[in-house]
Amino acid sequence: MGAPPHHTLVEPLAWVITLVQDGEEIAPGVVAVVTPGHSAGHTSYVVMTDAGKRLIAFGDIFHTPVQITHPEWSSISDGISDGALQARAHIADELTQPNTFGFGIHFGDQPFGRVTRRPDGKPQWVPTRSTELLPIPRP
């Protein structure tokens, strides 16, 4: 389970791979945030608008909204447990900043949201209403 070995995936594609650094602007208004843990090279992205709003696309750092409140709850697919814990804590904190929205690809029918602080100080995911382009698949 997981990504194929480096020598079978990355090395053959080395001629088309561009490595990015933490904090590097990879396109106008899009900054890479290295968030290892799920996998060694996992990267999240912060997209800034001209109006000062941010969207953080955090990929596989969180697999369920409850991990925002409990970043210590790991996922079986976390390859580097300590790295995942640190990345989740960092991104959860970033998501609490003003004018910041999150995009959780694994969050099912609530992929967009904001993070607020509960009375106990822990962060929590608050879904943002969004329009579905396709119906939600239901068994």
N, CA, C and O atoms as a MOPAC input file, in Angstrom:
PM7 MOZYME 1SCF
protein

 N      0.83800 1    -1.17600 1     0.00000 1
 C      0.00000 1     0.00000 1     0.00000 1
 C      0.88000 1     1.23500 1     0.00000 1
 O      1.99700 1     1.19900 1     0.51600 1
 N      0.39000 1     2.33200 1    -0.57500 1
 C      1.14900 1     3.56100 1    -0.60000 1
 C      1.78600 1     3.80300 1    -1.94900 1
 O      1.47600 1     3.12700 1    -2.93000 1
 N      2.68500 1     4.78200 1    -1.98900 1
 C      3.33800 1     5.17300 1    -3.23700 1
 C      4.34200 1     4.11300 1    -3.67800 1
 O      4.91200 1     3.39900 1    -2.85300 1
 N      4.55000 1     4.02100 1    -4.99000 1
 C      5.56900 1     3.09000 1    -5.48800 1
 C      6.95600 1     3.53900 1    -5.03500 1
 O      7.13500 1     4.69700 1    -4.65900 1
 N      7.92800 1     2.65000 1    -5.06500 1
 C      9.29300 1     3.01500 1    -4.66700 1
 C      9.85500 1     4.14700 1    -5.53000 1
 O      9.50700 1     4.29400 1    -6.70200 1
 N     10.72000 1     4.92600 1    -4.92500 1
 C     11.35200 1     6.07600 1    -5.57300 1
 C     11.96600 1     5.70700 1    -6.92200 1
 O     11.79800 1     6.42700 1    -7.90600 1
 N     12.66800 1     4.59700 1    -6.95900 1
 C     13.37600 1     4.22000 1    -8.18500 1
 C     12.43600 1     3.81300 1    -9.32300 1
 O     12.83300 1     3.85100 1   -10.48700 1
 N     11.20600 1     3.42900 1    -9.00900 1
 C     10.28600 1     3.03500 1   -10.07800 1
 C      9.35600 1     4.15700 1   -10.51500 1
 O      8.75600 1     4.07400 1   -11.58700 1
 N      9.22300 1     5.20900 1    -9.70300 1
 C      8.32200 1     6.30100 1   -10.06500 1
 C      9.06400 1     7.61000 1   -10.28600 1
 O      8.93900 1     8.22200 1   -11.34700 1
 N      9.82100 1     8.03700 1    -9.31000 1
 C     10.45200 1     9.35500 1    -9.37600 1
 C     11.62600 1     9.37000 1   -10.35300 1
 O     11.71300 1    10.25900 1   -11.20000 1
 N     12.52500 1     8.40000 1   -10.24300 1
 C     13.71900 1     8.41500 1   -11.09800 1
 C     13.38000 1     8.42000 1   -12.59200 1
 O     13.98700 1     9.19500 1   -13.33100 1
 N     12.44300 1     7.59900 1   -13.07300 1
 C     12.13300 1     7.65000 1   -14.50700 1
 C     11.50600 1     8.98700 1   -14.94400 1
 O     11.57400 1     9.35300 1   -16.11700 1
 N     10.90500 1     9.70300 1   -14.00100 1
 C     10.27000 1    10.98300 1   -14.33700 1
 C     11.12100 1    12.18900 1   -13.96900 1
 O     10.65800 1    13.32600 1   -14.06600 1
 N     12.35800 1    11.95600 1   -13.54800 1
 C     13.22100 1    13.04700 1   -13.06200 1
 C     13.34200 1    14.18800 1   -14.06300 1
 O     13.47700 1    15.34300 1   -13.66000 1
 N     13.29700 1    13.89700 1   -15.32800 1
 C     13.45900 1    14.93400 1   -16.34900 1
 C     12.27600 1    15.89700 1   -16.42000 1
 O     12.39600 1    16.97100 1   -17.00900 1
 N     11.11900 1    15.52800 1   -15.82500 1
 C      9.95300 1    16.42800 1   -15.83500 1
 C      9.55800 1    16.90600 1   -14.43700 1
 O      8.58700 1    17.65000 1   -14.29800 1
 N     10.28100 1    16.49800 1   -13.41400 1
 C      9.94600 1    16.85500 1   -12.03800 1
 C     10.67700 1    18.13800 1   -11.64500 1
 O     11.88300 1    18.27400 1   -11.85100 1
 N      9.92400 1    19.06700 1   -11.08100 1
 C     10.50800 1    20.29000 1   -10.54000 1
 C     10.28600 1    20.26200 1    -9.03600 1
 O      9.14600 1    20.27200 1    -8.57200 1
 N     11.36800 1    20.22800 1    -8.28100 1
 C     11.25800 1    20.21600 1    -6.82700 1
 C     10.97400 1    21.62700 1    -6.33300 1
 O     11.53800 1    22.59800 1    -6.83600 1
 N     10.10000 1    21.72700 1    -5.34800 1
 C      9.77700 1    23.02700 1    -4.76900 1
 C     10.19900 1    23.03900 1    -3.30700 1
 O     10.28900 1    21.99700 1    -2.65900 1
 N     10.45100 1    24.22200 1    -2.81300 1
 C     10.87500 1    24.41000 1    -1.43000 1
 C      9.71000 1    24.92700 1    -0.59900 1
 O      8.78800 1    25.54600 1    -1.13100 1
 N      9.75100 1    24.67700 1     0.69200 1
 C      8.76500 1    25.21000 1     1.61700 1
 C      8.74900 1    26.73200 1     1.50700 1
 O      9.79700 1    27.37300 1     1.59300 1
 N      7.57300 1    27.30600 1     1.31900 1
 C      7.43600 1    28.75200 1     1.22400 1
 C      7.64100 1    29.31100 1    -0.17100 1
 O      7.52900 1    30.52000 1    -0.37400 1
 N      7.94000 1    28.45200 1    -1.13200 1
 C      8.18200 1    28.91600 1    -2.49800 1
 C      6.86100 1    29.24900 1    -3.19900 1
 O      5.89400 1    28.48900 1    -3.12700 1
 N      6.84200 1    30.39000 1    -3.87200 1
 C      5.67400 1    30.74900 1    -4.68100 1
 C      5.81200 1    30.02100 1    -6.01200 1
 O      6.71700 1    30.30700 1    -6.79500 1
 N      4.90600 1    29.07700 1    -6.26100 1
 C      5.02100 1    28.24300 1    -7.45700 1
 C      4.23400 1    28.79200 1    -8.63100 1
 O      4.44000 1    28.38100 1    -9.77200 1
 N      3.33500 1    29.71800 1    -8.35200 1
 C      2.55300 1    30.43700 1    -9.35600 1
 C      2.08200 1    31.71000 1    -8.65400 1
 O      2.08700 1    31.76500 1    -7.42400 1
 N      1.68100 1    32.71900 1    -9.39900 1
 C      1.25100 1    33.94200 1    -8.72900 1
 C      0.15800 1    33.66500 1    -7.69100 1
 O     -0.92800 1    33.19300 1    -8.02800 1
 N      0.46700 1    33.96700 1    -6.42400 1
 C     -0.49700 1    33.78600 1    -5.34600 1
 C     -0.61000 1    32.38000 1    -4.79100 1
 O     -1.46300 1    32.12700 1    -3.94100 1
 N      0.22700 1    31.45700 1    -5.24900 1
 C      0.17700 1    30.06200 1    -4.78400 1
 C      1.52100 1    29.71100 1    -4.15000 1
 O      2.55400 1    29.71600 1    -4.81900 1
 N      1.49600 1    29.40500 1    -2.84300 1
 C      2.71600 1    29.10800 1    -2.09700 1
 C      2.68400 1    27.66300 1    -1.62000 1
 O      1.67500 1    27.19100 1    -1.09500 1
 N      3.80000 1    26.97000 1    -1.80800 1
 C      3.93700 1    25.59000 1    -1.35600 1
 C      4.28500 1    25.57300 1     0.13400 1
 O      5.11400 1    26.35600 1     0.59800 1
 N      3.64100 1    24.67000 1     0.87400 1
 C      3.94500 1    24.46000 1     2.28500 1
 C      4.25700 1    22.97400 1     2.43500 1
 O      3.36900 1    22.12800 1     2.32800 1
 N      5.51500 1    22.67100 1     2.68300 1
 C      5.91600 1    21.26900 1     2.81100 1
 C      5.31900 1    20.71300 1     4.09900 1
 O      5.55400 1    21.24300 1     5.18500 1
 N      4.54600 1    19.64100 1     3.96300 1
 C      3.84400 1    19.03100 1     5.09500 1
 C      4.07700 1    17.52000 1     5.10300 1
 O      3.15200 1    16.74200 1     4.86800 1
 N      5.31200 1    17.11200 1     5.37400 1
 C      5.59900 1    15.67700 1     5.36000 1
 C      4.88600 1    14.95800 1     6.49900 1
 O      4.54700 1    15.55200 1     7.52200 1
 N      4.67800 1    13.72100 1     6.30000 1
 C      4.01100 1    12.91100 1     7.32000 1
 C      3.20800 1    11.82300 1     6.65100 1
 O      3.44400 1    10.63500 1     6.87100 1
 N      2.25500 1    12.23500 1     5.83200 1
 C      1.52600 1    11.23800 1     5.06200 1
 C      2.52300 1    10.51700 1     4.16000 1
 O      2.52600 1     9.29200 1     4.04600 1
 N      3.36100 1    11.31900 1     3.53100 1
 C      4.45800 1    10.79400 1     2.72200 1
 C      5.59800 1    11.79800 1     2.80600 1
 O      5.39300 1    12.94600 1     3.20000 1
 N      6.77700 1    11.37100 1     2.44200 1
 C      7.96800 1    12.20300 1     2.61300 1
 C      7.87700 1    13.53500 1     1.86700 1
 O      8.30700 1    14.55700 1     2.40200 1
 N      7.34700 1    13.55600 1     0.68800 1
 C      7.30700 1    14.78800 1    -0.09400 1
 C      5.96700 1    15.49500 1    -0.10800 1
 O      5.74600 1    16.38900 1    -0.92400 1
 N      5.07700 1    15.11100 1     0.77700 1
 C      3.73700 1    15.70300 1     0.76800 1
 C      3.80400 1    17.21800 1     0.90400 1
 O      4.55600 1    17.74800 1     1.72200 1
 N      3.01800 1    17.89700 1     0.10100 1
 C      3.00400 1    19.35600 1     0.10000 1
 C      1.57100 1    19.85200 1     0.06800 1
 O      0.72800 1    19.32000 1    -0.65500 1
 N      1.30800 1    20.87900 1     0.86100 1
 C      0.02300 1    21.57200 1     0.84800 1
 C      0.23400 1    22.88800 1     0.10600 1
 O      1.36900 1    23.28500 1    -0.15600 1
 N     -0.86100 1    23.55900 1    -0.22900 1
 C     -0.74300 1    24.79800 1    -0.99200 1
 C     -1.64400 1    25.86700 1    -0.40200 1
 O     -2.79100 1    25.60400 1    -0.04200 1
 N     -1.10600 1    27.08400 1    -0.30800 1
 C     -1.86900 1    28.24200 1     0.14300 1
 C     -2.09600 1    29.11400 1    -1.07400 1
 O     -1.15200 1    29.56700 1    -1.72200 1
 N     -3.37900 1    29.34500 1    -1.37700 1
 C     -3.75300 1    30.17600 1    -2.51500 1
 C     -4.28500 1    31.49500 1    -1.97100 1
 O     -5.25000 1    31.51500 1    -1.20800 1
 N     -3.65300 1    32.59500 1    -2.36500 1
 C     -4.04200 1    33.93500 1    -1.90200 1
 C     -4.82400 1    34.65400 1    -2.99100 1
 O     -4.48800 1    34.56700 1    -4.17200 1
 N     -5.87100 1    35.36400 1    -2.58200 1
 C     -6.60200 1    36.20000 1    -3.52900 1
 C     -6.11800 1    37.64000 1    -3.40400 1
 O     -5.46500 1    38.00000 1    -2.42500 1
 N     -6.43800 1    38.44900 1    -4.38900 1
 C     -6.09500 1    39.86900 1    -4.32900 1
 C     -6.83400 1    40.56000 1    -3.18900 1
 O     -6.40300 1    41.61600 1    -2.72500 1
 N     -7.94000 1    39.97900 1    -2.73400 1
 C     -8.72900 1    40.56000 1    -1.64400 1
 C     -8.21100 1    40.14800 1    -0.26800 1
 O     -8.79500 1    40.52800 1     0.74700 1
 N     -7.12300 1    39.37600 1    -0.21900 1
 C     -6.53500 1    38.98700 1     1.05700 1
 C     -7.11000 1    37.73500 1     1.67900 1
 O     -6.82800 1    37.44000 1     2.84000 1
 N     -7.91000 1    36.99300 1     0.93400 1
 C     -8.43700 1    35.72100 1     1.44100 1
 C     -7.48400 1    34.60900 1     1.04500 1
 O     -6.79300 1    34.68900 1     0.03000 1
 N     -7.46200 1    33.55500 1     1.88200 1
 C     -6.58300 1    32.41500 1     1.63400 1
 C     -7.38300 1    31.12300 1     1.57700 1
 O     -8.36000 1    30.94700 1     2.30500 1
 N     -6.95600 1    30.23100 1     0.70600 1
 C     -7.47800 1    28.86400 1     0.66400 1
 C     -6.27600 1    27.95200 1     0.86300 1
 O     -5.28400 1    28.04900 1     0.14100 1
 N     -6.37200 1    27.06500 1     1.84900 1
 C     -5.31100 1    26.09000 1     2.07700 1
 C     -5.81400 1    24.72700 1     1.62100 1
 O     -6.73400 1    24.15400 1     2.20400 1
 N     -5.18800 1    24.22900 1     0.56800 1
 C     -5.48000 1    22.88000 1     0.07200 1
 C     -4.46800 1    21.95700 1     0.73800 1
 O     -3.28700 1    21.96400 1     0.39000 1
 N     -4.93600 1    21.16500 1     1.69500 1
 C     -3.99800 1    20.41900 1     2.53400 1
 C     -3.87100 1    18.94600 1     2.18900 1
 O     -3.20200 1    18.20400 1     2.90800 1
 N     -4.48700 1    18.51400 1     1.12400 1
 C     -4.27300 1    17.15500 1     0.62700 1
 C     -4.52400 1    16.06600 1     1.63900 1
 O     -5.61000 1    15.98400 1     2.21400 1
 N     -3.52400 1    15.22300 1     1.86200 1
 C     -3.66100 1    14.04400 1     2.71100 1
 C     -3.22400 1    14.26400 1     4.15700 1
 O     -3.07900 1    13.29500 1     4.90200 1
 N     -3.01200 1    15.50300 1     4.56900 1
 C     -2.64100 1    15.76000 1     5.96300 1
 C     -3.78100 1    15.36900 1     6.89700 1
 O     -3.55800 1    14.77900 1     7.95500 1
 N     -5.00400 1    15.70600 1     6.49400 1
 C     -6.19000 1    15.31700 1     7.26300 1
 C     -7.02500 1    14.38300 1     6.39500 1
 O     -7.25500 1    14.65700 1     5.21700 1
 N     -7.47900 1    13.27400 1     6.98500 1
 C     -8.34500 1    12.35300 1     6.26100 1
 C     -9.79700 1    12.46900 1     6.69900 1
 O    -10.69700 1    11.95400 1     6.03400 1
 N    -10.02000 1    13.13900 1     7.80800 1
 C    -11.36400 1    13.33300 1     8.33300 1
 C    -11.37000 1    14.62500 1     9.14400 1
 O    -10.35700 1    14.96600 1     9.75300 1
 N    -12.49300 1    15.35400 1     9.16800 1
 C    -12.53800 1    16.61200 1     9.91800 1
 C    -12.16400 1    16.47000 1    11.39400 1
 O    -11.63400 1    17.41600 1    11.97700 1
 N    -12.42000 1    15.33500 1    12.00500 1
 C    -12.11800 1    15.17500 1    13.42900 1
 C    -10.61500 1    15.26100 1    13.70200 1
 O    -10.21400 1    15.58000 1    14.82100 1
 N     -9.78200 1    14.98300 1    12.70600 1
 C     -8.33600 1    15.09200 1    12.90300 1
 C     -7.89400 1    16.54500 1    13.09300 1
 O     -6.80200 1    16.78900 1    13.60600 1
 N     -8.71000 1    17.49600 1    12.69500 1
 C     -8.36800 1    18.90000 1    12.95200 1
 C     -8.45000 1    19.17400 1    14.44700 1
 O     -7.60900 1    19.88500 1    14.99500 1
 N     -9.44800 1    18.61900 1    15.10300 1
 C     -9.57300 1    18.76100 1    16.55100 1
 C     -8.59000 1    17.85700 1    17.27900 1
 O     -8.07200 1    18.21000 1    18.33900 1
 N     -8.34200 1    16.69900 1    16.70500 1
 C     -7.43600 1    15.71700 1    17.32100 1
 C     -6.31800 1    15.36700 1    16.33900 1
 O     -6.32700 1    14.27800 1    15.76300 1
 N     -5.35100 1    16.27500 1    16.13800 1
 C     -4.28500 1    15.99200 1    15.17000 1
 C     -3.43000 1    14.79300 1    15.56300 1
 O     -2.70100 1    14.24900 1    14.73400 1
 N     -3.51800 1    14.38300 1    16.81700 1
 C     -2.74500 1    13.21700 1    17.27300 1
 C     -3.35600 1    11.90400 1    16.79300 1
 O     -2.71500 1    10.85800 1    16.89400 1
 N     -4.58000 1    11.93600 1    16.27300 1
 C     -5.21300 1    10.72800 1    15.75600 1
 C     -4.64200 1    10.45500 1    14.37200 1
 O     -4.92600 1    11.18500 1    13.42200 1
 N     -3.86000 1     9.43300 1    14.26300 1
 C     -3.17800 1     9.16000 1    13.00500 1
 C     -4.08000 1     8.41300 1    12.03500 1
 O     -5.16200 1     7.93700 1    12.38000 1
 N     -3.59400 1     8.33500 1    10.83200 1
 C     -4.23800 1     7.56400 1     9.78400 1
 C     -3.30600 1     6.39800 1     9.47200 1
 O     -2.08600 1     6.52800 1     9.58000 1
 N     -3.86900 1     5.28200 1     9.09400 1
 C     -3.04800 1     4.11300 1     8.79100 1
 C     -2.07900 1     4.40800 1     7.64600 1
 O     -1.04200 1     3.75500 1     7.52800 1
 N     -2.41200 1     5.38600 1     6.80500 1
 C     -1.55200 1     5.68400 1     5.65700 1
 C     -0.46300 1     6.71500 1     5.95600 1
 O      0.29100 1     7.08400 1     5.05600 1
 N     -0.36800 1     7.18900 1     7.20900 1
 C      0.70900 1     8.11600 1     7.56100 1
 C      2.03000 1     7.37000 1     7.56400 1
 O      2.24000 1     6.46000 1     8.36600 1
 N      2.91500 1     7.75900 1     6.66500 1
 C      4.20600 1     7.08400 1     6.56900 1
 C      5.20700 1     7.53900 1     7.60900 1
 O      6.09200 1     6.77500 1     7.99400 1
 N      5.07800 1     8.78500 1     8.07300 1
 C      6.01400 1     9.34900 1     9.04400 1
 C      5.17100 1     9.95200 1    10.16600 1
 O      4.79400 1    11.12200 1    10.09800 1
 N      4.87800 1     9.16900 1    11.18200 1
 C      3.92400 1     9.57000 1    12.22600 1
 C      4.24400 1    10.91100 1    12.87100 1
 O      3.36200 1    11.76300 1    12.98500 1
 N      5.49700 1    11.11700 1    13.29900 1
 C      5.85200 1    12.38200 1    13.94000 1
 C      5.69400 1    13.55100 1    12.98100 1
 O      5.22400 1    14.61900 1    13.37300 1
 N      6.08000 1    13.35700 1    11.74000 1
 C      5.94300 1    14.40600 1    10.73100 1
 C      4.48900 1    14.74700 1    10.47900 1
 O      4.14200 1    15.91800 1    10.32700 1
 N      3.63100 1    13.73100 1    10.43200 1
 C      2.19900 1    13.95500 1    10.21400 1
 C      1.60200 1    14.75000 1    11.36200 1
 O      0.81200 1    15.66600 1    11.13600 1
 N      1.96600 1    14.41400 1    12.57900 1
 C      1.45800 1    15.12700 1    13.74900 1
 C      1.85800 1    16.60000 1    13.69400 1
 O      1.02600 1    17.47900 1    13.91900 1
 N      3.10900 1    16.86900 1    13.40000 1
 C      3.58100 1    18.25000 1    13.31100 1
 C      2.90800 1    18.99700 1    12.15900 1
 O      2.51800 1    20.15400 1    12.31400 1
 N      2.77200 1    18.34500 1    11.01600 1
 C      2.13600 1    18.98400 1     9.86000 1
 C      0.66800 1    19.29200 1    10.15100 1
 O      0.18700 1    20.37600 1     9.82000 1
 N     -0.05300 1    18.34300 1    10.77200 1
 C     -1.46100 1    18.58600 1    11.09300 1
 C     -1.61200 1    19.74000 1    12.07400 1
 O     -2.49600 1    20.58100 1    11.90700 1
 N     -0.76300 1    19.79000 1    13.09300 1
 C     -0.84000 1    20.88100 1    14.07300 1
 C     -0.55200 1    22.22200 1    13.40600 1
 O     -1.22700 1    23.21300 1    13.68200 1
 N      0.44900 1    22.25500 1    12.53000 1
 C      0.80700 1    23.49700 1    11.83800 1
 C     -0.32500 1    23.98100 1    10.93700 1
 O     -0.70600 1    25.15100 1    10.98100 1
 N     -0.85800 1    23.07900 1    10.12400 1
 C     -1.91500 1    23.47100 1     9.18800 1
 C     -3.20200 1    23.81700 1     9.94000 1
 O     -3.90000 1    24.75000 1     9.54400 1
 N     -3.53000 1    23.10000 1    10.99900 1
 C     -4.72500 1    23.43700 1    11.80000 1
 C     -4.59700 1    24.84900 1    12.34900 1
 O     -5.56900 1    25.60500 1    12.34500 1
 N     -3.41600 1    25.21300 1    12.81900 1
 C     -3.19500 1    26.56500 1    13.32300 1
 C     -3.33300 1    27.59000 1    12.19900 1
 O     -3.95800 1    28.63400 1    12.38500 1
 N     -2.75900 1    27.30300 1    11.04700 1
 C     -2.87600 1    28.21200 1     9.89600 1
 C     -4.33600 1    28.40200 1     9.48400 1
 O     -4.74300 1    29.49300 1     9.08400 1
 N     -5.11500 1    27.32500 1     9.58600 1
 C     -6.52600 1    27.40400 1     9.19000 1
 C     -7.35500 1    28.27300 1    10.12600 1
 O     -8.45100 1    28.69000 1     9.75100 1
 N     -6.87000 1    28.55800 1    11.32800 1
 C     -7.61200 1    29.42200 1    12.26400 1
 C     -7.37100 1    30.90300 1    11.99800 1
 O     -8.00400 1    31.75400 1    12.62300 1
 N     -6.46800 1    31.21900 1    11.08300 1
 C     -6.15600 1    32.62200 1    10.80500 1
 C     -7.31600 1    33.28800 1    10.06600 1
 O     -8.05300 1    32.62100 1     9.34000 1
 N     -7.48200 1    34.61100 1    10.24900 1
 C     -8.58300 1    35.33200 1     9.58900 1
 C     -8.55000 1    35.17600 1     8.06800 1
 O     -7.48900 1    35.03900 1     7.45900 1
 N     -9.72600 1    35.20100 1     7.48500 1
 C     -9.90000 1    35.13800 1     6.02300 1
 C     -9.29200 1    33.89100 1     5.39800 1
 O     -8.82800 1    33.92700 1     4.25900 1
 N     -9.29500 1    32.78900 1     6.14200 1
 C     -8.69300 1    31.55100 1     5.66400 1
 C     -9.75200 1    30.45200 1     5.57100 1
 O    -10.51900 1    30.22000 1     6.50500 1
 N     -9.76800 1    29.79900 1     4.44200 1
 C    -10.64700 1    28.66000 1     4.20600 1
 C     -9.77200 1    27.44000 1     3.94700 1
 O     -8.61500 1    27.56900 1     3.54600 1
 N    -10.32300 1    26.27700 1     4.17300 1
 C     -9.60500 1    25.04100 1     3.90700 1
 C    -10.31600 1    24.22500 1     2.85300 1
 O    -11.52800 1    24.33400 1     2.66800 1
 N     -9.54200 1    23.40500 1     2.16300 1
 C    -10.09000 1    22.44600 1     1.20800 1
 C     -9.56100 1    21.07800 1     1.58200 1
 O     -8.36800 1    20.80100 1     1.46300 1
 N    -10.47500 1    20.21800 1     2.03800 1
 C    -10.12600 1    18.86100 1     2.44100 1
 C    -10.62800 1    17.86500 1     1.42000 1
 O    -11.81900 1    17.55600 1     1.37600 1
 N     -9.73300 1    17.36600 1     0.60700 1
 C    -10.12700 1    16.47100 1    -0.47900 1
 C    -10.80800 1    15.19600 1     0.03000 1
 O    -11.62000 1    14.60800 1    -0.68400 1
 N    -10.48800 1    14.76400 1     1.25500 1
 C    -11.06700 1    13.54400 1     1.81200 1
 C    -12.29400 1    13.81100 1     2.68800 1
 O    -12.78900 1    12.89400 1     3.34300 1
 N    -12.78400 1    15.03500 1     2.70900 1
 C    -13.85500 1    15.38900 1     3.64100 1
 C    -15.26000 1    15.15400 1     3.08900 1
 O    -16.22200 1    15.73400 1     3.59200 1
 N    -15.38800 1    14.33100 1     2.08800 1
 C    -16.70000 1    13.92600 1     1.57600 1
 C    -17.57300 1    15.09000 1     1.15600 1
 O    -17.20300 1    15.86300 1     0.27200 1
 N    -18.74000 1    15.22000 1     1.78900 1
 C    -19.69100 1    16.25200 1     1.38300 1
 C    -19.46200 1    17.57900 1     2.10200 1
 O    -20.32900 1    18.45200 1     2.06300 1
 N    -18.31300 1    17.75000 1     2.75800 1
 C    -17.98000 1    19.03000 1     3.39900 1
 C    -16.51800 1    19.40300 1     3.13400 1
 O    -15.75800 1    19.63300 1     4.07400 1
 N    -16.12200 1    19.46300 1     1.84700 1
 C    -14.70700 1    19.66600 1     1.53400 1
 C    -14.18100 1    21.07300 1     1.81400 1
 O    -12.98000 1    21.25700 1     2.01400 1
 N    -15.07200 1    22.06600 1     1.83100 1
 C    -14.63900 1    23.42900 1     2.10700 1
 C    -15.10900 1    23.84200 1     3.49100 1
 O    -16.22400 1    23.52300 1     3.90400 1
 N    -14.25000 1    24.55100 1     4.19600 1
 C    -14.64800 1    24.98200 1     5.52500 1
 C    -13.65800 1    25.94700 1     6.12600 1
 O    -12.66200 1    26.32900 1     5.51200 1
 N    -13.96800 1    26.33000 1     7.35500 1
 C    -13.10400 1    27.18900 1     8.14800 1
 C    -12.80200 1    26.44600 1     9.44300 1
 O    -13.48400 1    25.48600 1     9.80300 1
 N    -11.78800 1    26.90000 1    10.11900 1
 C    -11.45900 1    26.30600 1    11.40800 1
 C    -11.59400 1    27.38200 1    12.47500 1
 O    -11.02200 1    28.46700 1    12.37300 1
 N    -12.36600 1    27.04900 1    13.49800 1
 C    -12.54300 1    27.95200 1    14.63200 1
 C    -11.98600 1    27.26700 1    15.87300 1
 O    -11.62600 1    26.09000 1    15.84100 1
 N    -11.92200 1    28.01400 1    16.95400 1
 C    -11.46500 1    27.44400 1    18.22600 1
 C    -12.66900 1    27.14100 1    19.09800 1
 O    -13.56300 1    27.97600 1    19.24300 1
 N    -12.69600 1    25.95500 1    19.67600 1
 C    -13.73600 1    25.57900 1    20.62700 1
 C    -13.45200 1    26.27100 1    21.95400 1
 O    -12.36700 1    26.82800 1    22.12600 1
 N    -14.39600 1    26.25600 1    22.90400 1
 C    -14.13700 1    26.84700 1    24.22100 1
 C    -12.90000 1    26.27400 1    24.92300 1
 O    -12.26100 1    26.96200 1    25.71900 1
 N    -12.56300 1    25.00200 1    24.62200 1
 C    -11.37600 1    24.40700 1    25.24900 1
 C    -10.08500 1    24.76300 1    24.49800 1
 O     -9.00700 1    24.29000 1    24.85700 1
 N    -10.19800 1    25.59500 1    23.45700 1
 C     -9.03200 1    26.03600 1    22.70500 1
 C     -8.66000 1    25.16800 1    21.52000 1
 O     -7.83100 1    25.56500 1    20.70100 1
 N     -9.25800 1    23.98800 1    21.41300 1
 C     -8.93400 1    23.09500 1    20.30400 1
 C     -9.60500 1    23.59200 1    19.02100 1
 O    -10.69900 1    24.15500 1    19.06200 1
 N     -8.94200 1    23.38000 1    17.88700 1
 C     -9.54400 1    23.76700 1    16.61600 1
 C    -10.65700 1    22.79700 1    16.21800 1
 O    -10.65000 1    21.62900 1    16.60700 1
 N    -11.60600 1    23.30000 1    15.44100 1
 C    -12.66400 1    22.42600 1    14.90800 1
 C    -13.03800 1    22.88500 1    13.51000 1
 O    -13.01400 1    24.07700 1    13.20600 1
 N    -13.38200 1    21.93000 1    12.66700 1
 C    -13.78100 1    22.18300 1    11.28000 1
 C    -15.22500 1    22.65000 1    11.25400 1
 O    -16.09500 1    22.02300 1    11.86000 1
 N    -15.48300 1    23.74100 1    10.56100 1
 C    -16.83500 1    24.25100 1    10.37000 1
 C    -17.06000 1    24.30200 1     8.85800 1
 O    -16.52100 1    25.18100 1     8.18600 1
 N    -17.84700 1    23.37400 1     8.31800 1
 C    -18.03700 1    23.32200 1     6.86900 1
 C    -18.65000 1    24.60900 1     6.33000 1
 O    -19.48300 1    25.24200 1     6.97900 1
 N    -18.21900 1    24.97900 1     5.13100 1
 C    -18.78400 1    26.10800 1     4.41400 1
 C    -19.75300 1    25.55200 1     3.38300 1
 O    -19.44000 1    24.61200 1     2.65200 1
 N    -20.90700 1    26.13900 1     3.34200 1
 C    -21.90300 1    25.68100 1     2.36700 1
 C    -21.33800 1    25.86100 1     0.96700 1
 O    -20.79700 1    26.91600 1     0.63700 1
 N    -21.46700 1    24.83500 1     0.15600 1
 C    -21.00000 1    24.91500 1    -1.22500 1
 C    -22.00700 1    24.22600 1    -2.13000 1
 O    -22.81300 1    23.40800 1    -1.68500 1
 N    -21.94500 1    24.56900 1    -3.38600 1
 C    -22.86500 1    24.01200 1    -4.36800 1
 C    -22.24300 1    22.76600 1    -4.98800 1
 O    -21.07400 1    22.76600 1    -5.37500 1
 N    -23.03100 1    21.71800 1    -5.07500 1
 C    -22.56600 1    20.47900 1    -5.68800 1
 C    -22.70100 1    20.58200 1    -7.19200 1
 O    -23.72000 1    21.04100 1    -7.70900 1
 N    -21.66600 1    20.15100 1    -7.88500 1
 C    -21.75200 1    20.08300 1    -9.34000 1
 C    -22.34500 1    18.75800 1    -9.79300 1
 O    -22.96600 1    18.66000 1   -10.85100 1
 N    -22.14000 1    17.75200 1    -8.97200 1
 C    -22.69500 1    16.41700 1    -9.22000 1
 C    -23.33700 1    15.95000 1    -7.93000 1
 O    -22.92400 1    16.37400 1    -6.85000 1
 N    -24.33600 1    15.09000 1    -8.01400 1
 C    -24.93400 1    14.60400 1    -6.76300 1
 C    -23.93100 1    13.80600 1    -5.93700 1
 O    -23.03000 1    13.16300 1    -6.47700 1
 N    -24.10300 1    13.86100 1    -4.62600 1
 C    -23.25600 1    13.09400 1    -3.71300 1
 C    -23.59000 1    11.61400 1    -3.89900 1
 O    -24.75500 1    11.22500 1    -3.82100 1
 N    -22.57100 1    10.79000 1    -4.14500 1
 C    -22.85300 1     9.36400 1    -4.32500 1
 C    -23.31800 1     8.74400 1    -2.99900 1
 O    -22.68600 1     8.92500 1    -1.95800 1
 N    -24.38900 1     8.04100 1    -3.05700 1
 C    -24.92200 1     7.34200 1    -1.88500 1
 C    -25.16500 1     5.89300 1    -2.27000 1
 O    -25.63100 1     5.59600 1    -3.37000 1
 N    -24.84000 1     4.98800 1    -1.33800 1
 C    -25.07700 1     3.55800 1    -1.64600 1
 C    -26.55600 1     3.24300 1    -1.72000 1
 O    -26.93200 1     2.09800 1    -1.96900 1

